[in-house]
Amino acid sequence: MTESVILEVPQDILDSARLTAPELKLELALSLYAQGRLAIGKARELAGLSLWEFRQVIAARCIAAHYDLKSRNRDLQTFT
């Protein structure tokens, strides 16, 4: 079983940022993904979105998809 960590964010901080708790989780997931600190699967899990939904948000925010040489080679092997 995976452990959870509870992060307390004062409501006035959320109010000042004009964010709900789910929106804050999305922003954190997007930031960590954009920095290369989370893979897309873990980032979408943190955001609470499907892979399709998370990819749509990434595209809308103009965040570059992470696609390294290893992934490219694996995809080429799959298609050949």
C-alpha positions in Angstrom: 0.0 0.0 0.0 1.2 3.5 -0.9 1.7 5.9 2.0 0.1 9.4 1.7 1.5 12.6 3.0 -0.9 15.4 4.1 0.1 18.9 3.1 -1.7 21.6 5.0 -2.3 24.7 3.0 -4.1 27.5 4.9 -7.4 28.4 3.3 -6.3 32.1 3.0 -3.4 31.0 0.8 -5.8 29.2 -1.5 -8.1 32.1 -1.5 -5.3 34.6 -2.3 -4.2 32.4 -5.1 -7.8 31.9 -6.2 -7.3 28.1 -6.2 -9.3 25.2 -4.9 -7.5 22.2 -3.4 -7.9 20.2 -6.7 -6.6 23.1 -8.7 -3.5 23.4 -6.4 -2.8 19.7 -7.0 -3.1 20.2 -10.7 -0.7 23.2 -10.6 1.8 21.2 -8.5 1.6 18.2 -10.9 2.1 20.4 -13.9 5.1 22.2 -12.3 6.8 18.9 -11.3 6.1 17.4 -14.7 7.5 20.5 -16.5 10.6 20.4 -14.4 11.1 16.7 -15.3 10.7 15.7 -11.7 7.6 13.6 -12.3 6.8 11.3 -15.2 3.5 11.9 -16.9 1.9 8.9 -15.2 2.7 10.0 -11.7 1.9 13.7 -12.6 -1.6 12.8 -13.9 -2.1 10.6 -10.8 -1.3 13.5 -8.5 -3.6 15.8 -10.6 -6.4 13.3 -10.3 -6.8 13.3 -14.1 -6.9 10.6 -16.8 -3.8 10.5 -19.0 -5.9 11.9 -21.9 -7.1 14.9 -19.7 -3.6 15.5 -18.4 -2.2 15.5 -21.9 -4.8 18.1 -22.9 -3.9 20.4 -20.1 -0.2 20.1 -20.9 -0.9 21.0 -24.5 -3.2 23.9 -23.5 -0.4 25.2 -21.3 2.3 24.7 -24.0 4.3 22.5 -21.8 6.7 20.4 -23.8 6.1 16.6 -23.7 8.9 14.6 -22.3 10.1 12.2 -25.0 13.6 11.0 -24.6 15.8 8.8 -26.9 15.0 5.7 -24.9 11.3 6.2 -25.4 11.8 6.9 -29.1 13.8 3.8 -29.6 11.2 1.7 -27.7 8.4 3.2 -29.9 10.4 2.4 -33.1 10.7 -1.2 -32.0 7.0 -1.4 -31.3 6.1 -0.1 -34.8 8.6 -2.2 -36.7 
